[in-house]
């Protein structure tokens, strides 16, 4: 149990260190509000698209993909999304908060937590399926996020306008470019791929620094009820539903362990950046990210311990 806690803690500790560094920069007045806004826009419009492209382009698709497992994961993702949306509409009145909360409930931090947690938990043989699922699930996350945040900006967006904004979203463009490059067997020259990888590697740390510098603790009190809903839904309700269904359907070993990572990981780092750039409640998104990251070390260890105790992997 202690070893599992250390694995989960190592995965989330860097998140907090970067957030604290951003908070320190704000306290020292190294970044103004205008500078934060500009840098956050650069992260969203430049760095994240490169990250999406690079992660998909460099993914190892040579592993054996289980079609039934893929459909199960996608089906469960849409179920969690629908249930989260219904619950949010019943409990939250503010549209800007609705978009941020729905995103917090279904969208996990697979890029940071997926590979390291699975490698430590199940060994390198788990990386093939993990990478494939990451390449499939993350673009779906982003499409749902763009749709959700556009709908709950306020007003009633027209279908054609909504479709145009989704197609023009930088993360969607990056993911689409990566999928096209892989599908068409396009070879990116190493002289271009290397700087792409460097930009991709810097995207998440930059987003965390900006979030830390932009976060105000007073926003926790203002959004406390919604933060509790988001964290509980992301770390307990959602994974509990999916893991129970997966176990009853007979998934064991690596596929079942991967469900813990996909559905039990804390909120995605990019959820804050997208919320801020798309006029959603960025303070709520930041609160869900910080507190879900904090408590995920405990909940992920709890899920691992529970299913190891019953011999699932």
N, C-alpha and C positions, 0 to 999 in steps of 0.2 A: 504493500500500500504506500509506504514512504517513497519507494522508487517511482511509482506512478505519479505521486504528487510532485516530485522533483522534476519529472519530465514535463508535466503541465506548467509548473511554475517557470521553468526555463523558457518555455514558449511564449509566456505572457510578460515576463519581467522586462525584456527589452522595450515593449510597448510603453510601460510606465516610465522607464528611464527617459525615453524620448519625449514623452508628454511633459515630464518634470523639467526637462531641459528647455522646452518651449515656454513653460510657465516662468522659468528663471529669466529667459530672454525678455519676456514681457515685464517682469518686475524691474529689470535693469533698464527698461525703456530702449532696448536695442531695436525694437520693431514698433512702428506706429500702426494704427488701425488701417490707414490707407495702404501701407506697405503689405500688411497681412492680406488685405483684400486682393492686391495685385499678385502676390506670390501664390495665394490659394487658387486664383484663376489660372495661373501658369501650370500648377500641378494638375488641375482638372483637365485643361485643354491640351497640354503637351505631354506631361510625364505619364499620366495614367493611360492614354492611348498607346504609348510605346510599351508600357508594362503589359497591357493586354495582348498586343501583337507579339511581343517577345515570349511571353509565357506559353502562348498557343503554338507559336512557330517552333519553339525548342522542346515542346512536350514529346515524350516517347510514346508513340501510338502502336508500338510493336507488341505490347502485351495483349493478352486475351481479354476481350471485352464481353461481358455477359449481358446480352440484350435485355433479358428479363430484369436483371439488376438495375440497368440503366433506366428502364421504364418505371421500375418501382421507385427509384430515387426521385425521378422527375415528378411522378404522380404524388409522392409524399410532399415534395416541395410545393406543388400547387395546392395541395390540401392545407398545409400549414399557412400558406399565403391567404387562402380564402377564409380560413377560420380566424386568422389574425385580422383580416379586413373587417369581417362581420363583428368581431369583438370590439375593434376600434370604433366602428361606426356607432355601436351601442353605448360606448362609454366616454368617448372624446367628442367634443362639439367643435373645436377649432380645426379648420381644414389644414392649416399649416402643420399643426401637431399630428393630425391624422396621418399625413404622408410620412413623416419622420418615424412615427411609432410602427406603422405597418412594415416599413423597411427594416426596422430594428428586429422585429419578430422573426422574419424569415431569412435575412441575409447574413451569412456567417463569414468569418475571417479565415477563409480557406487558404489564401495565398501565404499568410504567415504561419498558420498552425498546421495545415494539412500534412505536408511532407515531413517536417521534423517530428511531429507527434507519432505519425504512423511508422516512421523508420525506427524510432525508439521503442515503440510498443510491439510491432510485429516483424521488424527486420527489413532489410533492403528488398526482399521479395514482394513487399507490399507497395513499393513505390510505383510499379507499373500501373496497377488499377487506380491508385490514388491520383497519379498525374492525369490519366485519362478522364477521371471523374471531375477533377478540378477544371480541365479544359472545357468540359461540357457544362458544368453547373455554373461556373462564374459568369459566362456570357448571359445565361438565363437570369441570374441574379440582376445583372445590369439592365436587361430589357425590362424586367418587372419593375425595377427601381425607377427608371425613366418614365414609364407609363404611370406609376403610382404618384410620383412627385409632380408630374404635369397635371394630372387630374385634380390633385388636392392643392394646387397653387391658389385656387379660388376661381370662381366663375365656372363656366361650362365650355371647355375646349372643344372645338370642332374636330371630327374624326380625321379629316385631311390635314389639318394643322397639327394635330397630335402625332400623326404618322410622320409628318415632315420633321418635327422636332426629335422624334425617336431616331429617325434615320440620320439626323445631323448630330446626334449626341457623340462627343469625342470617344467615350468608352465603347459605344456600339461600333463606331467606325474602326477603332483599333482591333476589336475582336473580329469584325468582319474581314478586315485585311489579313489577319492571321489565319483565319479559316480558309480564305481564298488561296493564300500562299501555300498552305499545307495541301489543300485539295488539288491545286494545279501544279504541285511539285516545283514551285518557284524557288530557285536557289538565291538566297540573299548573300552577297559577297561578305567575306569575313571582315573586311575593312569597314563595312556599314553595320554588321551585326554586333561587333564589339561595343561601339558607342551606344547602340540601342540597348544592349544589356546593362551598360552603366547607368543610363537614364532610367531603365526599368527598376534597377536595384535602388536608386535614390528616391523613387516615387513614394513608397510607403513611409520611410523615415521623414521625408519632407512634409507629408500630410500630417504625421503625428506631431511634428514640431509646430506646425501652424495651428493645429487643433489645441495643443497645450497653451500656446500664446493667446489664443482667442477665447479660451474657456474661462468663465466666471462662476465661482462657487455659488453665488446667489441664484444662479439659474437652476441649481439642483432643487432648492426649495420651491421655486416657481413651477417646476415640472416634475415634482417628486412622485406624484401618483402615476403619471405616464411612464416615468423611468422604471418604477417598480413593475408595472405591467410589461414593459418591454424586456426587462432583464429576466423576469420569471418566465415569460413566453419563450424567450430565446434559449435559456439554459435548462429549463425544467419541463414545461408543458410540451413544447415542440419535440424535443428529443425523446421524451417519455412516450409520446404517441407513436413516433416512428420506430423506435427501438422495440417496443412491444409488438408492433405489426411485423417488423423484420424477423424477430425471434419466432413468432408464431408461424411465419411462412417458411421457416427452416434455414434462414441464413445463419451461418456460423463462421468462425475464423476471421480472415481478413475482411470479407464483405460486411460482417456485422460490426467489427471494430471501426471500419471506415464510416459507418452510419453515425457513430459517436462524434467523429470529427466533423462530418458534413453538417449535421443538425445540432450538435452540442457546442460548436465553437462560438466564441463571443462575437459581437456585432462587427461587421466589416469596417476597416479603417476608412475606406472610400465612401462609406455611408455619410460621414460627416461632411466631407468635401462636396458630395453631390447635393446634400441637403442645403448647404450654404449657397451653392451656385444656382440652385433651382428654387430659391425663395421658400424653402421649407423651414421648419423650426430647428435650426442648427444647434441651438443649446440643448434641446431634447436629444438630438442625435448624438451629441458629444457626451451627454450624461449616460446614455445607454451604452455607448462604446466603452467609456471608462469603467463603469460599474460591472458590466458584463465581463470585461477583461479581468477585473479584480476577482470576481466570484467564480470565473470559469475554471480556475485551478482546482477549486474544491469540487465543483459539479462534474467536471470531466473525470477527475479521480474517482468520484462516487459512481459514475456510470461504468467506468472500467472495472472497479472493484466488484460491483454488483454482478456484471456479466461474466467475470472470471470466476466468481463464487459458484455460479450455476453451470460452469463448464462450457460457456459459449465460444470461448477462444483462449 
